C-alpha cells in the first residue's frame, strides 16, 4: 500500500473515531447543558476549574510579570534569562554612551545617584532672591537625566522583531532608562493579543507599542534615515538569516544590532552546505566550533551590510548554552567597507591532528601619504598535506578574524553589573563570563583544547596550568576562552605547540608499538622537539615569531637545538577569573533544559494542544491494530497528528 493511500485511510479512520468520541462525550453530558443561552451566559463557580484555554500562569522575571496560557511551552524559556539580562545590561550601557553625547545622564535603579547641587535657602529674608537666582542657575547647569519607565524624547527607539509574549520588550521598558519607544512586533495575531495583555498588566503602554507584521517588511519600511531604530533585537527560533538583510538597513547610524542564533547544529559544522546557504560560509567540525560559529555570524552580518555601503563593529559576542549571541554597531562608510575583505579569512583545518591555518581574503597595506592600499591576498599558507601528521586539510569559512569584542565596552558593562549586582538574577554569571572575555587574546582567532592535543598523540592530559605555563615560559601569550572551559588560545605557531606536547609525552611516555604508522600520533611523535626556545623576532604588529626549522624525517637536524619545555607552574598562568572562582560556565538550570519546540504557523498560543487527544489515540490503537510500542513511534505519531515527546538539544 502506498504512503498516500495509508495517509488517506488513516485520515478517514481518524475522522470516524473523533466523531465517535464526540458522540460519547455528548452522551455523558446532562441535557440541561445543551442550552446555548445558558452556555454563553454561564460563569465558572468557585469550586470548578477553568478550562485549559482560559487558565493563565504568571511568570516574574526581572521587573516584568508575564501572563500566558498554562499549556504554553513556546513563549517562555527560563534558560534564556541570562540572554535577556545581558541584553538589558548591554542596551543600558549603549544608552549611556548615546545619551551622554547629548548631555543626558541615565539613572539606573540601584546605582549611586549623581551628585546633586544643594542650595541652602535658610538664610536671611533679604538674601532669598539672590539665592533663588543661584539655585535656578545651578539647575540649568545640571545635566538632564533619563529614568526607567519614563519617555525620553531624545532617547532610543527599540524594535523587538519577534516578540512572542513581549517579555523582552516589557523588560526593556521597565529596566532600561533613556528609551523613547519600544516596538514589540510579532507576525502572530494571538501573540500580539498576548503582548497587549502583558503590556497592560505591567503598565507600560506609554512606552511599548504592540505591532503585528512580518518582521522583515516592518524593517524594510524603516529604511529611511529618519525612521530607523537605534536598537534592533532579533531572537528567532533557529536561524536569523532571513531577517539580517532588512536589519542592517533599518538600524540607525552607529545603532546597536542584537542577534541570537540557536541553530548551533548548522553553525557547528554538522551541515556545512546548509550553513553556507544561510550564512555564506562553510562550517567545519572543530573543537573551536563555538567561536567559529560566532565568527561566521559576524561575517554574515558584515557581508550583508557591505551591500549597502555599511559595515559592522562587534561590541560583544557570546557563546552560551545552546545559542550564540552577538552585539554589533552598524556604520556607513565606503572607505571602511573596502577593508572588509581583509577582515575575513578562510580556515584550513587538518583532519588528522586538528591544526588550523588562516588565509585572509584581502590584504591591506599602507602607502605614502597615510593612505591604505587594498589588494588580493597571496596563498595558500600550507602544503596539500599537513606538515605535522601528513593528513589532508578541510577548507572552511570565510569567517570574521578581527576582534569579536570591544574590550572597553565590555569593561563598562562588567563594571556596571559588578557595582549593582542586585539588578539581575544572573549577575554572578554575567560577571564571570565578561571577566573571561576581558582576559581573552583579542587578536588570536580560534583555539585548541587541552583534550584535543592529548588525544591526538594518545598521551595523558597535562593540567591546564602546566600547559599554559609551558607556553608562557617559551615566550608566547596564552589565554582562556569563554566559549570552552578547556580552551588554549595562544599566538604560538602550531609547530611550537606540538613541540611542547612532544616534551610532555617524554614525561608521560606513550607505548609506540600500539600506534599505527599512518596515525597522526605516530607521525607527530616520530619527530623530536626541535624548537629553539626563546628565539624571537619582532614583527611590525608586535607579535612574536619563533623560528622553527622543518626537517623531513624522524630525527631533527644536528644543528637545530632541541627544546626542553618547562612545565613549572607560573603565577601568571592562573587567570584572575579562575583564581576568584567566578561562575564562568552554565550549570544545568533544570531537568531537560534546552530550546523549546518551534511554534507552528496558525497554531493557538497554548502550543501544547495537538490534533488528536491521548483519548483519541487510545481508541485508534485497536482500529489500527497497533501495539502501544508501535503507536508511539515518531513516524506513526506524525501520521496520526500527535505531538512527539519533547526532545531537548
N, C-alpha and C positions, 0 to 999 in steps of 0.2 A: 504494500500500500504506500503510495507516495506521501511525501510530507504534507502537500497541500490537502490531500484527502483526509489525512489524520487530523490536521488542524480544523477542517470543516466539520468532521464528525465530532470532535471534542467541543466545538462551539455549539452545535445543536444539542449535545448532551448537557452542556453547561446551562443552556437556556431552560431546558426542561427541569433540571434539578433545582435551579434558582426559583423557577415558578412553583415547584413542589414545596420548597422551603417557605416561600411567601404564603402559600395557602395554609401550611401547617401553623405558621405564626399567627395568621388571622383567625384560625380556628381556636387558638388558645386565648384570644382576647375577649373581654366582656363585650356584649353587644352594645352597651351604652357608650363605649368609647368611639363608636363609628360616626358620631355626630360631628360634622365638620365645624359647626359653630363652636361647639364645646372644645374641640381640639385647638382652634385658633385662640380662643379667649382664656384657655386654661393656664394656670401658673403652677409652678412646682412647689409642693408643700415642703415644710421644714424637714420632714423625715425622709423625703425622696432624694435620690441622687440626680444630678444634672446629667443629661446625655453627653457623650464624649465630645460632640462637636461644640457644646456650649461651655464645657469646663475650661478653665484657664489656670495657668501656672505663672506665677510672678517670680522673676529672677532678678536679683540685685547684683550689679557689677559696677564697681567704681561708684559714681554718683548717680547712676541711672537705674531705673526699675523698668523691666520689660515684661509685658504680659503676652503670652502666646498660648495657643491650644495645647492641652496636656499631651495629646498624641504626637505633637510635633517633635521631630528629631532633626530637622534640616536647619532651622534658623538660628539655633544657639548651640555652640560648641565651647564648653568651658576650657578646653585645652588652648583655645585661641586667645585667652585673656592676656597672656604675655604679649601677643601681637598687638592687641588693642591698647594695652598700657604703654608699650613702647611707642606706638604711633602718636598717642596723646602727648608723650614727653617730647618727641621729635617736632611735632607741629607747634608745641608751646615755645620751644627754642627758636624755631623758624619765625614765629610771630614776633618774638622778642627782637630778632635781628631786623625784620622788615619794618616793624613799627618804630623801633629805636631810631632808624634813619629819618623818620618823620617827627621825631621828638615826642613819641608816645611811649610811656612805660607800661608794661603789663603787670598786673597784680595777681599772683597765684596763691590760692589758699594754702597756708602752712609755711610759706616763705617769709623771711624777715621783711617787714614793711619798710618802704622808702622813708628816709628821714624827712620829716615834715618841718616846715618853718613855723615856729610858735611865737606869737606876738603877745606880749603881756599888756593887757588893756586895763589893768587895775591901778593906773597912775592917777594923778590929779585930774580934775574935770577939765582944766584948760588945755591939757595935752592930748585929750581924746581925739580931737580932729586930726592932729599930726600923726598919731599912732594909727588911726584908721587908714590914712593915706599910705603909710608904710606897709600896713597889712595887705592892702589892695595891690601894692606894687610887688610884694613878696608872692602873693597868689598868682599874679601874672607871670612871674618868673619861674614858678613851679612847673615841672613837666606834666603834661596831660597823662592820665592813667586810663588803662582799659582793664576792666574787671570781668570775672567769669559770669556768664549769664546775661550780660548787657550787650546791646548792639553798639559796635564801634563803627562809626560812619566811614572811617578810613581803614577799616580792618580788612581781614582776609575773607574772600569768598571761597567756600569749600564745596566740592562735589564728591559725594559718595555714589559712584555709578551703579553699584549692585548692593543695595542697602538691606534687602531681605526684611528683617524685623525693625531696622532703624537703630539698632543698639549702638553702633559705632557713631552715627551722626548725633544721636542724643548725648552720648558721652562727650563728643566734641563741644556741644552747646553748653554742657554743664561743667566741664572741666578745663577747657582751653579758653583763655581770655583773648581779646583782640579780634573777635570774629564779627563780620558784617552779615553773613548769610551762610547757611548750610543747606545744600540741596540733597535730600535723601531720595534717590531715584531707584526704581525697580520696574521691570517690564511686566510683572505680575500684578493684576488688579487686586487680588486677595492680599498680596504682600503690602501693597500701598495702603489698603484699608487698615492693615495691622500697624503700619507706620503711623498713620493718622491717630489711631487709638493710643499708641505709645507716646506720641508727641503730646497729646492732651494729658496723658497720665503724668508726664514729667514736667508739664507747664513750660514748654519751650517752643510754643507755636510762634512766638515772635522771632525766633532765630532759625528754626528748622522748617524747611519748605518741602513737603512731600511732592514727588513727581512720578508720574507713570509714563515711561518712554523707553525705547531702546537706547541703551547707554551710548552706543556708537552714534546714533542720529542726534542725540542730545548734545554730545561733544562736538559733532560736526556743525551744529547750529551755533556754537560759541567759538568759531574760529576768528571772528573779528577781534582786534586788539582790545577794544573797549568791553567786549563781552566775555573775555577769558577768565578762567578761575585761577586764583593764586595757589590753590591746593586741590589736587585730584587724587582720590584714593580708589584703587581698584583691587578688590579682593574676591575674585570669582571662584567658582568651583572648577578646579583644573587649571587650564592654561589661560592666561590673559591675552594671548596673541591676537585674537580678533579685535581687541579694544586698543591696542597700542598705537596704531596709526592715527586714530582720532584723538587719543590722549595727548600725544606730543604736539598736536596743533591747538588743542583747547586750553593748555596751561599757559599762564602769562609769562612774560619775560622774567627769567630768574625764578619762576614759580617752582613749587615742590610737587613731584610726582611720586606717589607711593604705590608700589605694585607687589602683589603676592602671587606666587606660583605654587600650586600644590601638586602639579603633575611631575613629581620627582622621579617616577619610573622612566619617563621620557628624558628628562634632563640629566639623569644619572647614567645614561648610556644603554638602557635596555632596548631602546628602539631608536637608533641613530637616524634613520630615514624620516621617522616621524618628527624628531627634534629639528631636523633640517627644514621640514615643511612648515613648522610653526615658528621657529626662531632663526632660521637661516644659518644654522651651524650644526655640525656633526658632533654628537656627544659620544664620549668613549667610556667604557667601563674602567674605572680607575679608583684607587684608594682616595684620590683627591676629588672625587666626583661632586662633592657638595660645594666646594669652592669653584670647581669648573662650571657647575650649574649657575652660580651667581654671575660668573664672568660671561656665560652665554646669554643670560638675560640682559646684562648691561650692553653687550654687543648688539643684541636685537633692538634695544631701545635707541642706541646711538645710530644704528643703521636707518631706522625709520625716521628719526629726527633729521638726519642728513638730507633726506629727500626734500625738506622744506628749509634748507639752509640753517638748520638748528643743530645743536649738539648738547650732550648731557654731561653733567659733572656729578659724580657719585658723592653723596654725603655719608651714607651708612648702608652697608649690605650685610644682611644677617641670614645665616642658615640655622634653622631651629626646628626641632621636632620633625614634622613631615612636610615642610614647606621652606621656601626661601622668600625673603622679603627685602626689597631694595628701595632706597630713598634717594632720588636724584633731583637735581635742579636742571632746568632746561633753559638754554640761552640761544640767541640768534647771532650769527656772525659768519660771513662767507670765508674769511681768512682762517678762522678757527676750525671750520668744517674741513678744510684741506688737510688738517693734521689728523683727522680721524683714522685714515688708513694706517698711519704709523702707530696707532693705539691698539690695533687688532693684530692677532698673530694666529698662525696655525701651530698645532702641537703634534709632534712626532713622539709616539709612545711605544716602547719596546714591549712586545707581547710576552717576552720571557722574564726579564728582570724588572720591568716597570719603569725603567729610566725614561725620562721625557726631555725633549728639547723644544724650544720655541723658535718660530720663524716669523718675524713681523712681516706684514703685508706691504708696508711702506717704509720709507726712510726719510727722516727729517734732518737736514744738516744746515748749519749756519754758514752764511756767506758774508762778504764785506758789506758794511753799512747796517749791520744788525738785522739783515733780512734772513729768512729761512727758506731753504730750497727743499722741495719735496720731490722724491723720485721713488722708483720701484726698488724694493729690497733685493738683495742677492742671496741665493741659497741653492740647495738646501744645506742645513748646518750639519748634516750627518751623512754617513755612508748608507748604502742599502741595507746592510746588516749591522746589528748593534755591536759596538766595539767592545762591550763587556761580556756578552753572552752569545753573540752570534745569531740571535733570533731576528726576525723581521720587525718592521715598525708599522704601526697603525697611524693613520692621519686623521686628526680631529680639528674642530674649530670651523671658522675663526671664532676667537673669543677675546674678550677685553683683557689687556695685560698691563694697563695702567693701574694706579692705586684704586681700590674699591671703597675706601673710606676717606673722609676728610677728618683727620685726627683732631684738628682744632674744634670742629663742630661736635665730634664725639665727646671731647673733653667737656664741652659746655653742657651737653645732655647728661653726662656722667656726674658732673658737679651739681647740677640741679636736682637730680634724683637722690644723690648722696646726702644733700643738705635738707631734703624734705622726704624722708623715707616713708612716712605715713600716707603719702599721696596715692600710691599704687599698692595693690595687693601683691604684685610680683616685683616689688622694688629690689628685693635681695637678688633675684636672678638677673634683673636688668643691670645692676651694679657689677655682678660677676662677669656677664657677657661683654659689657662695654669695657671693663678693665682688661680682659684678654685682648680685645680688639686694639686698645691703645698700646699693647705690647707687641703686636704683630709687626713683622717687617713689611712696610708698605710697598716696597719696590721689588718684592720677590713673589712672583706668581706661583700658585700651586704649592704642593708639599709632598713629602714622603711620609710614611707612617712607620712606627717602630716595628710592628709585627710584620709589615711588608718586607722590610730589609732583612729581618731574621729568617722569615720563612723562605725567602728566595735562596738562601745558602744553607738552609736546614740546620741552623745553629740555635743555641739558647738565646733568649732575648735579653739584651742588656737593659738596665733600668734607664728611664728617661733622663735622669740626671747624669748618668755615666756617658751616654751618647752626646748629650748637649755639652758636657764638659770637654769631651774629646774634640768636638768641633771648635769650641772656644779656645782650647789650648793650641789648636792648629792655626788660629788667627782668623777664623770665619765668624760671621754673625749667625745667630740661630734664635728662633722664637717658636712659640706655640701657635695654634690656630683655633679660633672659636668654633670652627666647623668640625673639628675632630680632636678628641682628647689625647690621642697618641701621635699627633702630627709633629713632623720635624720640618719646619720651614727655614731654609738656610740658603745663603748665597754661595755655598761651597759647590764646585762642579761635581757632577756625578762620579767622575773618576776619583776624586778625593774622598767622597762618601763611601765608595766601595773599598778604597784602601783602608779606611778606618774600620770597616766591617771585617776586612781580612785580618787586621790586627786583633780584633775581638775574637775571631774564630780561633786564633792561635792560643788564646787563653781558655777557650772552651772548644776543644777540637771536635771536628765532625768526622765520622767514620767514612773516609773517602771511598772505601771498597763498595759501599752501598749506593754510591752515586753513579748514575748513568753518564757515560762520556759525552753525551749530547745534551745533558741537562744544563740549565743556566748555572746551578750551584757548582758543578764540576768545572765549567769553563771560567767562572769568576775566581774560584779558589785555586785554580792551577797557575794563576799569576801571582807573584809575590808583590807585596806592597812596595811601590817604587816612587812614592811621593816625597819630595824634599820638603820637610816640614819647615814652615816659617819663611819660605822663599816667596816674596810678594813683589808685585809691581803695581803702581797706581795707574788707574785709568782716569780719563777726564771726568767721569761721573762720580769718582770717589770710591768705586768698588775695588775689591781685591781680586787678583787673578793669581792662582798658584800654577807655576809651570809644571806640567806633567808630561813626561816622555812616554808615549805609547809605543810599546815594544811588542812585536809579534812573537809568539811562542810562550811557553810556560815560565821561563826564567827571565828576570829583569836584566837589563843591560849592565855590564860590570861597572860602568862609570856612573850609573844612576844610584844615588844613595837611597837606602831603604828607610821606610818610615817606621817609627816606633810611636804609635799613638799613645797618648796619655789620658787614661780614664779616671784620674784622680778628680774627685768631685770638687768643683769650684763653688764659691759662694754665690757668684752671679749666674750660676747655671739654673738655680731655682727662682723662677719669676715671682714678682711681688704678689700677683693674684693667687698663685699657688701657695705661697707662704702664709697668706692671710686666710686661706681656706674659704675663699669666696665661692658661692654657688654658681658654677660656670655652665653646667650641663643639666639638662632636664631629667628629673626622675619621673617615673610613671605616675601621672597625677591621679589616674583612676583605672579601674579594670576595663580592658578592651577599648582603650582610648585611641583616637585617631580621627581621620576625616569622616564626616557624616555622609550618608547616601546623597546622591545627586537629586536635586529637585526635578520632577517631571513637569514638562510644559502642560498647563491646563489643569494640573492637579490641585486640590484644595490645600489650604495652608497646613492642615494637620496631615502631613505627608505619610503618617503611619497607616492610613487605610489602604486597602487593596481591592481588586475587582472581585475576588472571591473570599468569603469569610472562612475561618477554620471549620465552622459548622458545615458549610457547603462542601468543603474538601472531604469531610468525613462521609457525606452522602455520595460523593463522586467515587470513592475508592471501590465500593462493591460493584458499581456500574462499570467501571473501567477495568475491574479485575486486577487491580494493582496492589501489591503488598505495601505496607507502611514505609518500608525502606525505599521501594521504587517510587512511591508517590512523593517522597521528599528529595529526590534527586533534583539538581538545579535545572536539567533540561525539562523534566516533567513539570516542575513548578512554573517554569517560564511559559509552557504551553497552556497551563491552567490559569495563568494570570496571577499566580500567587507571588507575594514578595519574598525573595530569597532571604535567608538569615543574614544579619548584618555581619559583614566581613571587614575587619579593621586592617588598615595598611600599616 
